[in-house]
Amino acid sequence: MINFLSLGGLPPFLGFAPKFIIAEAIIYINYYFLLSIFIIINLITLYFYLRISFSAFLIKYPNNYWNKSYLLNNYRLFLTSLLTFLSIEGIINFYIFFI
């Protein structure tokens, strides 16, 4: 569920960084109308991701599938989350050091 929040671009998560970089580039070239459309579309997608996440957290199952032991036992989910984190971190480092 944290990946949904990262995809939505919530500021504490790494998914916010690429969106911030794009917004910064749009401001640099003075396309404020395009920036406003970009922000509105991002807020709409964030709204849907938040609804999915909240509904998943609020459902009471006898076995919570998002607990820590499930993530450690399910290596595919763990590997996917790790690769997502590392790729986003690599994009940020590339932007910082080479641009």
Distance bins in CASP14 RR format, pairs under 12 A and 6 or more apart:
PFRMAT RR
TARGET T0000
AUTHOR 0000-0000-0000
RMODE 2
METHOD distances of the structure
MODEL  1
1 7 0 0 0 0 0 1 0 0 0 0 0
1 8 0 0 0 0 0 1 0 0 0 0 0
1 10 0 0 0 0 0 1 0 0 0 0 0
1 13 0 0 0 0 0 1 0 0 0 0 0
1 49 0 0 0 0 1 0 0 0 0 0 0
1 50 0 0 0 0 0 1 0 0 0 0 0
1 51 0 0 0 0 0 1 0 0 0 0 0
1 52 0 0 0 0 1 0 0 0 0 0 0
1 53 1 0 1 0 0 0 0 0 0 0 0
1 54 0 0 0 0 1 0 0 0 0 0 0
1 55 0 0 0 0 0 1 0 0 0 0 0
1 56 1 0 1 0 0 0 0 0 0 0 0
1 57 1 0 0 1 0 0 0 0 0 0 0
1 58 0 0 0 0 0 1 0 0 0 0 0
1 59 0 0 0 0 0 1 0 0 0 0 0
1 64 0 0 0 0 0 1 0 0 0 0 0
1 65 0 0 0 0 0 1 0 0 0 0 0
1 66 1 0 1 0 0 0 0 0 0 0 0
1 67 0 0 0 0 0 1 0 0 0 0 0
1 71 0 0 0 0 0 1 0 0 0 0 0
1 77 0 0 0 0 0 1 0 0 0 0 0
1 81 0 0 0 0 0 1 0 0 0 0 0
2 8 0 0 0 0 0 1 0 0 0 0 0
2 9 0 0 0 0 0 1 0 0 0 0 0
2 10 0 0 0 0 1 0 0 0 0 0 0
2 12 0 0 0 0 0 1 0 0 0 0 0
2 13 1 0 0 1 0 0 0 0 0 0 0
2 14 0 0 0 0 0 1 0 0 0 0 0
2 15 0 0 0 0 0 1 0 0 0 0 0
2 49 0 0 0 0 0 1 0 0 0 0 0
2 53 0 0 0 0 1 0 0 0 0 0 0
2 56 0 0 0 0 0 1 0 0 0 0 0
2 57 0 0 0 0 0 1 0 0 0 0 0
2 66 0 0 0 0 1 0 0 0 0 0 0
2 71 0 0 0 0 0 1 0 0 0 0 0
2 77 0 0 0 0 0 1 0 0 0 0 0
2 81 1 0 0 1 0 0 0 0 0 0 0
2 84 0 0 0 0 0 1 0 0 0 0 0
2 85 0 0 0 0 0 1 0 0 0 0 0
3 9 0 0 0 0 0 1 0 0 0 0 0
3 10 0 0 0 0 0 1 0 0 0 0 0
3 13 0 0 0 0 1 0 0 0 0 0 0
3 14 0 0 0 0 0 1 0 0 0 0 0
3 15 0 0 0 0 1 0 0 0 0 0 0
3 49 0 0 0 0 1 0 0 0 0 0 0
3 52 0 0 0 0 0 1 0 0 0 0 0
3 53 0 0 0 0 1 0 0 0 0 0 0
3 56 0 0 0 0 0 1 0 0 0 0 0
3 66 0 0 0 0 0 1 0 0 0 0 0
3 71 0 0 0 0 0 1 0 0 0 0 0
3 77 0 0 0 0 1 0 0 0 0 0 0
3 78 0 0 0 0 0 1 0 0 0 0 0
3 80 0 0 0 0 1 0 0 0 0 0 0
3 81 1 0 0 1 0 0 0 0 0 0 0
3 82 0 0 0 0 0 1 0 0 0 0 0
3 83 0 0 0 0 0 1 0 0 0 0 0
3 84 1 0 0 1 0 0 0 0 0 0 0
3 85 0 0 0 0 1 0 0 0 0 0 0
3 88 0 0 0 0 0 1 0 0 0 0 0
4 10 0 0 0 0 1 0 0 0 0 0 0
4 13 0 0 0 0 1 0 0 0 0 0 0
4 15 0 0 0 0 0 1 0 0 0 0 0
4 45 0 0 0 0 0 1 0 0 0 0 0
4 46 0 0 0 0 1 0 0 0 0 0 0
4 47 0 0 0 0 0 1 0 0 0 0 0
4 48 0 0 0 0 1 0 0 0 0 0 0
4 49 1 0 1 0 0 0 0 0 0 0 0
4 50 0 0 0 0 1 0 0 0 0 0 0
4 51 0 0 0 0 1 0 0 0 0 0 0
4 52 1 0 1 0 0 0 0 0 0 0 0
4 53 1 0 1 0 0 0 0 0 0 0 0
4 54 0 0 0 0 0 1 0 0 0 0 0
4 55 0 0 0 0 0 1 0 0 0 0 0
4 56 0 0 0 0 1 0 0 0 0 0 0
4 57 0 0 0 0 0 1 0 0 0 0 0
4 66 0 0 0 0 0 1 0 0 0 0 0
4 81 0 0 0 0 0 1 0 0 0 0 0
4 84 0 0 0 0 0 1 0 0 0 0 0
5 11 0 0 0 0 0 1 0 0 0 0 0
5 12 0 0 0 0 1 0 0 0 0 0 0
5 13 1 0 1 0 0 0 0 0 0 0 0
5 14 0 0 0 0 0 1 0 0 0 0 0
5 15 0 0 0 0 1 0 0 0 0 0 0
5 16 0 0 0 0 1 0 0 0 0 0 0
5 45 0 0 0 0 0 1 0 0 0 0 0
5 46 0 0 0 0 1 0 0 0 0 0 0
5 48 0 0 0 0 0 1 0 0 0 0 0
5 49 1 0 0 1 0 0 0 0 0 0 0
5 50 1 0 0 1 0 0 0 0 0 0 0
5 51 0 0 0 0 0 1 0 0 0 0 0
5 52 0 0 0 0 1 0 0 0 0 0 0
5 53 1 0 1 0 0 0 0 0 0 0 0
5 54 0 0 0 0 0 1 0 0 0 0 0
5 56 0 0 0 0 0 1 0 0 0 0 0
5 57 0 0 0 0 0 1 0 0 0 0 0
6 12 0 0 0 0 1 0 0 0 0 0 0
6 13 1 1 0 0 0 0 0 0 0 0 0
6 14 1 0 1 0 0 0 0 0 0 0 0
6 15 1 0 1 0 0 0 0 0 0 0 0
6 16 1 0 0 1 0 0 0 0 0 0 0
6 17 0 0 0 0 1 0 0 0 0 0 0
6 18 0 0 0 0 0 1 0 0 0 0 0
6 19 0 0 0 0 0 1 0 0 0 0 0
6 46 0 0 0 0 0 1 0 0 0 0 0
6 49 0 0 0 0 1 0 0 0 0 0 0
6 53 0 0 0 0 0 1 0 0 0 0 0
6 81 0 0 0 0 1 0 0 0 0 0 0
6 84 1 0 0 1 0 0 0 0 0 0 0
6 85 0 0 0 0 1 0 0 0 0 0 0
6 87 0 0 0 0 0 1 0 0 0 0 0
6 88 1 0 0 1 0 0 0 0 0 0 0
6 89 0 0 0 0 0 1 0 0 0 0 0
7 13 0 0 0 0 1 0 0 0 0 0 0
7 14 0 0 0 0 0 1 0 0 0 0 0
7 15 1 0 0 1 0 0 0 0 0 0 0
7 16 0 0 0 0 0 1 0 0 0 0 0
7 18 0 0 0 0 0 1 0 0 0 0 0
7 19 0 0 0 0 0 1 0 0 0 0 0
7 42 0 0 0 0 0 1 0 0 0 0 0
7 45 1 0 0 1 0 0 0 0 0 0 0
7 46 0 0 0 0 1 0 0 0 0 0 0
7 48 0 0 0 0 0 1 0 0 0 0 0
7 49 1 0 0 1 0 0 0 0 0 0 0
7 50 0 0 0 0 0 1 0 0 0 0 0
7 52 0 0 0 0 0 1 0 0 0 0 0
7 53 0 0 0 0 0 1 0 0 0 0 0
7 81 0 0 0 0 0 1 0 0 0 0 0
7 84 0 0 0 0 1 0 0 0 0 0 0
7 88 0 0 0 0 0 1 0 0 0 0 0
8 14 0 0 0 0 0 1 0 0 0 0 0
8 15 1 0 0 1 0 0 0 0 0 0 0
8 16 0 0 0 0 1 0 0 0 0 0 0
8 18 0 0 0 0 0 1 0 0 0 0 0
8 19 0 0 0 0 1 0 0 0 0 0 0
8 41 0 0 0 0 0 1 0 0 0 0 0
8 42 1 0 0 1 0 0 0 0 0 0 0
8 43 0 0 0 0 1 0 0 0 0 0 0
8 44 0 0 0 0 0 1 0 0 0 0 0
8 45 1 0 1 0 0 0 0 0 0 0 0
8 46 1 0 1 0 0 0 0 0 0 0 0
8 47 0 0 0 0 1 0 0 0 0 0 0
8 48 0 0 0 0 1 0 0 0 0 0 0
8 49 1 0 1 0 0 0 0 0 0 0 0
8 50 1 0 0 1 0 0 0 0 0 0 0
8 51 0 0 0 0 0 1 0 0 0 0 0
8 52 0 0 0 0 0 1 0 0 0 0 0
8 53 0 0 0 0 1 0 0 0 0 0 0
9 15 1 0 1 0 0 0 0 0 0 0 0
9 16 1 0 1 0 0 0 0 0 0 0 0
9 17 0 0 0 0 1 0 0 0 0 0 0
9 18 0 0 0 0 1 0 0 0 0 0 0
9 19 1 0 1 0 0 0 0 0 0 0 0
9 20 0 0 0 0 1 0 0 0 0 0 0
9 21 0 0 0 0 0 1 0 0 0 0 0
9 22 0 0 0 0 0 1 0 0 0 0 0
9 23 0 0 0 0 0 1 0 0 0 0 0
9 39 0 0 0 0 0 1 0 0 0 0 0
9 41 0 0 0 0 0 1 0 0 0 0 0
9 42 1 0 0 1 0 0 0 0 0 0 0
9 43 0 0 0 0 1 0 0 0 0 0 0
9 45 0 0 0 0 1 0 0 0 0 0 0
9 46 1 0 0 1 0 0 0 0 0 0 0
9 47 0 0 0 0 0 1 0 0 0 0 0
9 49 0 0 0 0 1 0 0 0 0 0 0
9 50 0 0 0 0 0 1 0 0 0 0 0
9 88 0 0 0 0 0 1 0 0 0 0 0
10 16 1 0 0 1 0 0 0 0 0 0 0
10 17 0 0 0 0 0 1 0 0 0 0 0
10 19 0 0 0 0 0 1 0 0 0 0 0
10 20 0 0 0 0 0 1 0 0 0 0 0
10 42 0 0 0 0 0 1 0 0 0 0 0
10 43 0 0 0 0 0 1 0 0 0 0 0
10 45 0 0 0 0 0 1 0 0 0 0 0
10 46 1 0 0 1 0 0 0 0 0 0 0
10 47 0 0 0 0 0 1 0 0 0 0 0
10 49 0 0 0 0 1 0 0 0 0 0 0
10 50 0 0 0 0 1 0 0 0 0 0 0
10 53 0 0 0 0 1 0 0 0 0 0 0
11 17 0 0 0 0 1 0 0 0 0 0 0
11 19 0 0 0 0 1 0 0 0 0 0 0
11 20 0 0 0 0 1 0 0 0 0 0 0
11 42 0 0 0 0 0 1 0 0 0 0 0
11 46 0 0 0 0 0 1 0 0 0 0 0
13 19 0 0 0 0 0 1 0 0 0 0 0
13 20 0 0 0 0 0 1 0 0 0 0 0
13 46 0 0 0 0 0 1 0 0 0 0 0
13 49 0 0 0 0 0 1 0 0 0 0 0
13 53 0 0 0 0 0 1 0 0 0 0 0
13 81 0 0 0 0 0 1 0 0 0 0 0
13 84 0 0 0 0 0 1 0 0 0 0 0
13 85 0 0 0 0 1 0 0 0 0 0 0
13 88 0 0 0 0 1 0 0 0 0 0 0
13 89 0 0 0 0 0 1 0 0 0 0 0
14 20 0 0 0 0 0 1 0 0 0 0 0
14 21 0 0 0 0 0 1 0 0 0 0 0
14 81 0 0 0 0 0 1 0 0 0 0 0
14 84 0 0 0 0 1 0 0 0 0 0 0
14 85 1 0 0 1 0 0 0 0 0 0 0
14 86 0 0 0 0 1 0 0 0 0 0 0
14 87 0 0 0 0 1 0 0 0 0 0 0
14 88 1 0 1 0 0 0 0 0 0 0 0
14 89 1 0 0 1 0 0 0 0 0 0 0
14 90 0 0 0 0 1 0 0 0 0 0 0
14 91 0 0 0 0 1 0 0 0 0 0 0
14 92 1 0 0 1 0 0 0 0 0 0 0
14 93 0 0 0 0 0 1 0 0 0 0 0
15 21 0 0 0 0 0 1 0 0 0 0 0
15 22 0 0 0 0 0 1 0 0 0 0 0
15 42 0 0 0 0 0 1 0 0 0 0 0
15 45 0 0 0 0 0 1 0 0 0 0 0
15 46 0 0 0 0 0 1 0 0 0 0 0
15 49 0 0 0 0 0 1 0 0 0 0 0
15 84 0 0 0 0 1 0 0 0 0 0 0
15 85 0 0 0 0 1 0 0 0 0 0 0
15 87 0 0 0 0 0 1 0 0 0 0 0
15 88 1 0 0 1 0 0 0 0 0 0 0
15 89 0 0 0 0 0 1 0 0 0 0 0
15 91 0 0 0 0 1 0 0 0 0 0 0
15 92 0 0 0 0 1 0 0 0 0 0 0
16 22 0 0 0 0 0 1 0 0 0 0 0
16 23 0 0 0 0 0 1 0 0 0 0 0
16 24 0 0 0 0 0 1 0 0 0 0 0
16 42 0 0 0 0 1 0 0 0 0 0 0
16 46 0 0 0 0 1 0 0 0 0 0 0
16 88 0 0 0 0 1 0 0 0 0 0 0
16 92 0 0 0 0 0 1 0 0 0 0 0
17 23 0 0 0 0 0 1 0 0 0 0 0
17 24 0 0 0 0 0 1 0 0 0 0 0
17 85 0 0 0 0 0 1 0 0 0 0 0
17 87 0 0 0 0 0 1 0 0 0 0 0
17 88 1 0 0 1 0 0 0 0 0 0 0
17 89 0 0 0 0 1 0 0 0 0 0 0
17 90 0 0 0 0 0 1 0 0 0 0 0
17 91 1 0 0 1 0 0 0 0 0 0 0
17 92 1 0 1 0 0 0 0 0 0 0 0
17 93 0 0 0 0 0 1 0 0 0 0 0
17 94 0 0 0 0 0 1 0 0 0 0 0
17 95 0 0 0 0 1 0 0 0 0 0 0
17 96 0 0 0 0 1 0 0 0 0 0 0
18 24 0 0 0 0 0 1 0 0 0 0 0
18 25 0 0 0 0 0 1 0 0 0 0 0
18 38 0 0 0 0 0 1 0 0 0 0 0
18 42 0 0 0 0 0 1 0 0 0 0 0
18 84 0 0 0 0 0 1 0 0 0 0 0
18 87 0 0 0 0 0 1 0 0 0 0 0
18 88 1 0 0 1 0 0 0 0 0 0 0
18 89 0 0 0 0 0 1 0 0 0 0 0
18 90 0 0 0 0 0 1 0 0 0 0 0
18 91 1 0 0 1 0 0 0 0 0 0 0
18 92 1 0 0 1 0 0 0 0 0 0 0
18 94 0 0 0 0 0 1 0 0 0 0 0
18 95 0 0 0 0 1 0 0 0 0 0 0
19 25 0 0 0 0 0 1 0 0 0 0 0
19 26 0 0 0 0 0 1 0 0 0 0 0
19 35 0 0 0 0 0 1 0 0 0 0 0
19 38 0 0 0 0 1 0 0 0 0 0 0
19 39 0 0 0 0 1 0 0 0 0 0 0
19 41 0 0 0 0 0 1 0 0 0 0 0
19 42 1 0 0 1 0 0 0 0 0 0 0
19 43 0 0 0 0 0 1 0 0 0 0 0
19 45 0 0 0 0 0 1 0 0 0 0 0
19 46 0 0 0 0 1 0 0 0 0 0 0
19 88 0 0 0 0 0 1 0 0 0 0 0
19 91 0 0 0 0 0 1 0 0 0 0 0
19 92 0 0 0 0 0 1 0 0 0 0 0
20 26 0 0 0 0 0 1 0 0 0 0 0
20 27 0 0 0 0 0 1 0 0 0 0 0
20 35 0 0 0 0 0 1 0 0 0 0 0
20 38 0 0 0 0 0 1 0 0 0 0 0
20 39 0 0 0 0 0 1 0 0 0 0 0
20 42 0 0 0 0 0 1 0 0 0 0 0
20 88 0 0 0 0 0 1 0 0 0 0 0
20 91 0 0 0 0 0 1 0 0 0 0 0
20 92 0 0 0 0 1 0 0 0 0 0 0
20 95 0 0 0 0 0 1 0 0 0 0 0
21 27 0 0 0 0 0 1 0 0 0 0 0
21 28 0 0 0 0 0 1 0 0 0 0 0
21 38 0 0 0 0 0 1 0 0 0 0 0
21 88 0 0 0 0 0 1 0 0 0 0 0
21 91 0 0 0 0 1 0 0 0 0 0 0
21 92 1 0 0 1 0 0 0 0 0 0 0
21 93 0 0 0 0 0 1 0 0 0 0 0
21 94 0 0 0 0 0 1 0 0 0 0 0
21 95 1 0 1 0 0 0 0 0 0 0 0
21 96 0 0 0 0 1 0 0 0 0 0 0
21 99 0 0 0 0 1 0 0 0 0 0 0
22 28 0 0 0 0 0 1 0 0 0 0 0
22 29 0 0 0 0 0 1 0 0 0 0 0
22 31 0 0 0 0 0 1 0 0 0 0 0
22 34 0 0 0 0 0 1 0 0 0 0 0
22 35 0 0 0 0 1 0 0 0 0 0 0
22 38 1 0 0 1 0 0 0 0 0 0 0
22 39 0 0 0 0 0 1 0 0 0 0 0
22 41 0 0 0 0 0 1 0 0 0 0 0
22 42 0 0 0 0 1 0 0 0 0 0 0
22 91 0 0 0 0 0 1 0 0 0 0 0
22 95 0 0 0 0 0 1 0 0 0 0 0
23 29 0 0 0 0 0 1 0 0 0 0 0
23 31 0 0 0 0 0 1 0 0 0 0 0
23 32 0 0 0 0 0 1 0 0 0 0 0
23 34 0 0 0 0 1 0 0 0 0 0 0
23 35 1 0 0 1 0 0 0 0 0 0 0
23 36 0 0 0 0 0 1 0 0 0 0 0
23 37 0 0 0 0 0 1 0 0 0 0 0
23 38 1 0 0 1 0 0 0 0 0 0 0
23 39 1 0 0 1 0 0 0 0 0 0 0
23 41 0 0 0 0 0 1 0 0 0 0 0
23 42 0 0 0 0 1 0 0 0 0 0 0
24 31 0 0 0 0 0 1 0 0 0 0 0
24 35 0 0 0 0 1 0 0 0 0 0 0
24 38 0 0 0 0 0 1 0 0 0 0 0
24 95 0 0 0 0 1 0 0 0 0 0 0
24 99 0 0 0 0 0 1 0 0 0 0 0
25 31 0 0 0 0 1 0 0 0 0 0 0
25 34 0 0 0 0 0 1 0 0 0 0 0
25 35 0 0 0 0 1 0 0 0 0 0 0
25 38 0 0 0 0 0 1 0 0 0 0 0
25 95 0 0 0 0 1 0 0 0 0 0 0
25 99 0 0 0 0 1 0 0 0 0 0 0
26 32 1 0 0 1 0 0 0 0 0 0 0
26 33 0 0 0 0 1 0 0 0 0 0 0
26 34 1 0 1 0 0 0 0 0 0 0 0
26 35 1 0 1 0 0 0 0 0 0 0 0
26 36 0 0 0 0 1 0 0 0 0 0 0
26 37 0 0 0 0 1 0 0 0 0 0 0
26 38 1 0 0 1 0 0 0 0 0 0 0
26 39 0 0 0 0 1 0 0 0 0 0 0
26 42 0 0 0 0 0 1 0 0 0 0 0
27 33 0 0 0 0 0 1 0 0 0 0 0
27 34 0 0 0 0 0 1 0 0 0 0 0
27 35 1 0 0 1 0 0 0 0 0 0 0
27 36 0 0 0 0 0 1 0 0 0 0 0
27 38 0 0 0 0 0 1 0 0 0 0 0
27 39 0 0 0 0 0 1 0 0 0 0 0
28 35 0 0 0 0 0 1 0 0 0 0 0
28 99 0 0 0 0 0 1 0 0 0 0 0
29 35 0 0 0 0 1 0 0 0 0 0 0
31 37 0 0 0 0 1 0 0 0 0 0 0
31 38 0 0 0 0 1 0 0 0 0 0 0
32 38 0 0 0 0 0 1 0 0 0 0 0
32 39 0 0 0 0 0 1 0 0 0 0 0
33 39 0 0 0 0 0 1 0 0 0 0 0
33 40 0 0 0 0 0 1 0 0 0 0 0
34 40 0 0 0 0 0 1 0 0 0 0 0
34 41 0 0 0 0 0 1 0 0 0 0 0
35 41 0 0 0 0 0 1 0 0 0 0 0
35 42 0 0 0 0 0 1 0 0 0 0 0
36 42 0 0 0 0 0 1 0 0 0 0 0
36 43 0 0 0 0 0 1 0 0 0 0 0
37 43 0 0 0 0 0 1 0 0 0 0 0
37 44 0 0 0 0 0 1 0 0 0 0 0
38 44 0 0 0 0 0 1 0 0 0 0 0
38 45 0 0 0 0 0 1 0 0 0 0 0
39 45 0 0 0 0 0 1 0 0 0 0 0
39 46 0 0 0 0 0 1 0 0 0 0 0
40 46 0 0 0 0 0 1 0 0 0 0 0
40 47 0 0 0 0 0 1 0 0 0 0 0
41 47 0 0 0 0 0 1 0 0 0 0 0
41 48 0 0 0 0 0 1 0 0 0 0 0
42 48 0 0 0 0 0 1 0 0 0 0 0
42 49 0 0 0 0 0 1 0 0 0 0 0
43 49 0 0 0 0 0 1 0 0 0 0 0
43 50 0 0 0 0 0 1 0 0 0 0 0
44 50 0 0 0 0 0 1 0 0 0 0 0
44 51 0 0 0 0 0 1 0 0 0 0 0
45 51 0 0 0 0 0 1 0 0 0 0 0
45 52 0 0 0 0 0 1 0 0 0 0 0
46 52 0 0 0 0 0 1 0 0 0 0 0
46 53 0 0 0 0 0 1 0 0 0 0 0
47 53 0 0 0 0 0 1 0 0 0 0 0
47 54 0 0 0 0 0 1 0 0 0 0 0
48 54 0 0 0 0 0 1 0 0 0 0 0
48 55 0 0 0 0 0 1 0 0 0 0 0
49 55 0 0 0 0 0 1 0 0 0 0 0
49 56 0 0 0 0 0 1 0 0 0 0 0
50 56 0 0 0 0 0 1 0 0 0 0 0
50 57 0 0 0 0 0 1 0 0 0 0 0
51 57 0 0 0 0 0 1 0 0 0 0 0
51 58 0 0 0 0 0 1 0 0 0 0 0
52 58 0 0 0 0 0 1 0 0 0 0 0
52 59 0 0 0 0 0 1 0 0 0 0 0
53 59 0 0 0 0 0 1 0 0 0 0 0
53 66 0 0 0 0 0 1 0 0 0 0 0
56 64 0 0 0 0 0 1 0 0 0 0 0
56 65 0 0 0 0 1 0 0 0 0 0 0
56 66 1 0 0 1 0 0 0 0 0 0 0
57 64 0 0 0 0 1 0 0 0 0 0 0
57 65 0 0 0 0 0 1 0 0 0 0 0
57 66 1 0 0 1 0 0 0 0 0 0 0
57 67 0 0 0 0 0 1 0 0 0 0 0
58 64 0 0 0 0 0 1 0 0 0 0 0
58 66 0 0 0 0 0 1 0 0 0 0 0
59 65 0 0 0 0 0 1 0 0 0 0 0
59 66 0 0 0 0 0 1 0 0 0 0 0
61 67 0 0 0 0 0 1 0 0 0 0 0
61 70 0 0 0 0 0 1 0 0 0 0 0
63 69 0 0 0 0 0 1 0 0 0 0 0
63 70 0 0 0 0 1 0 0 0 0 0 0
64 70 1 0 0 1 0 0 0 0 0 0 0
64 71 0 0 0 0 0 1 0 0 0 0 0
65 71 0 0 0 0 1 0 0 0 0 0 0
65 73 0 0 0 0 0 1 0 0 0 0 0
65 74 0 0 0 0 1 0 0 0 0 0 0
65 77 0 0 0 0 1 0 0 0 0 0 0
66 74 0 0 0 0 0 1 0 0 0 0 0
66 77 0 0 0 0 1 0 0 0 0 0 0
66 81 0 0 0 0 0 1 0 0 0 0 0
67 73 0 0 0 0 0 1 0 0 0 0 0
67 74 0 0 0 0 0 1 0 0 0 0 0
68 74 0 0 0 0 0 1 0 0 0 0 0
68 78 0 0 0 0 0 1 0 0 0 0 0
69 78 0 0 0 0 0 1 0 0 0 0 0
70 76 0 0 0 0 0 1 0 0 0 0 0
70 77 0 0 0 0 1 0 0 0 0 0 0
70 78 0 0 0 0 1 0 0 0 0 0 0
71 77 1 0 0 1 0 0 0 0 0 0 0
71 78 1 0 1 0 0 0 0 0 0 0 0
71 79 0 0 0 0 0 1 0 0 0 0 0
71 80 0 0 0 0 0 1 0 0 0 0 0
71 81 1 0 0 1 0 0 0 0 0 0 0
71 82 0 0 0 0 0 1 0 0 0 0 0
72 78 1 0 0 1 0 0 0 0 0 0 0
72 79 0 0 0 0 0 1 0 0 0 0 0
72 81 0 0 0 0 0 1 0 0 0 0 0
72 82 0 0 0 0 0 1 0 0 0 0 0
74 80 0 0 0 0 1 0 0 0 0 0 0
74 81 0 0 0 0 0 1 0 0 0 0 0
75 81 0 0 0 0 0 1 0 0 0 0 0
75 82 0 0 0 0 1 0 0 0 0 0 0
76 82 0 0 0 0 0 1 0 0 0 0 0
76 83 0 0 0 0 0 1 0 0 0 0 0
77 83 0 0 0 0 0 1 0 0 0 0 0
77 84 0 0 0 0 0 1 0 0 0 0 0
78 84 0 0 0 0 0 1 0 0 0 0 0
78 85 0 0 0 0 0 1 0 0 0 0 0
79 85 0 0 0 0 0 1 0 0 0 0 0
79 86 0 0 0 0 0 1 0 0 0 0 0
80 86 0 0 0 0 0 1 0 0 0 0 0
80 87 0 0 0 0 0 1 0 0 0 0 0
81 87 0 0 0 0 0 1 0 0 0 0 0
81 88 0 0 0 0 0 1 0 0 0 0 0
82 88 0 0 0 0 0 1 0 0 0 0 0
82 89 0 0 0 0 0 1 0 0 0 0 0
83 89 0 0 0 0 0 1 0 0 0 0 0
83 90 0 0 0 0 0 1 0 0 0 0 0
84 90 0 0 0 0 0 1 0 0 0 0 0
84 91 0 0 0 0 0 1 0 0 0 0 0
85 91 0 0 0 0 0 1 0 0 0 0 0
85 92 0 0 0 0 0 1 0 0 0 0 0
86 92 0 0 0 0 0 1 0 0 0 0 0
86 93 0 0 0 0 0 1 0 0 0 0 0
87 93 0 0 0 0 0 1 0 0 0 0 0
87 94 0 0 0 0 0 1 0 0 0 0 0
88 94 0 0 0 0 0 1 0 0 0 0 0
88 95 0 0 0 0 0 1 0 0 0 0 0
89 95 0 0 0 0 0 1 0 0 0 0 0
89 96 0 0 0 0 0 1 0 0 0 0 0
90 96 0 0 0 0 1 0 0 0 0 0 0
90 97 0 0 0 0 1 0 0 0 0 0 0
90 98 0 0 0 0 0 1 0 0 0 0 0
91 97 0 0 0 0 0 1 0 0 0 0 0
91 98 0 0 0 0 0 1 0 0 0 0 0
91 99 0 0 0 0 0 1 0 0 0 0 0
92 98 0 0 0 0 0 1 0 0 0 0 0
92 99 0 0 0 0 0 1 0 0 0 0 0
93 99 0 0 0 0 0 1 0 0 0 0 0
END
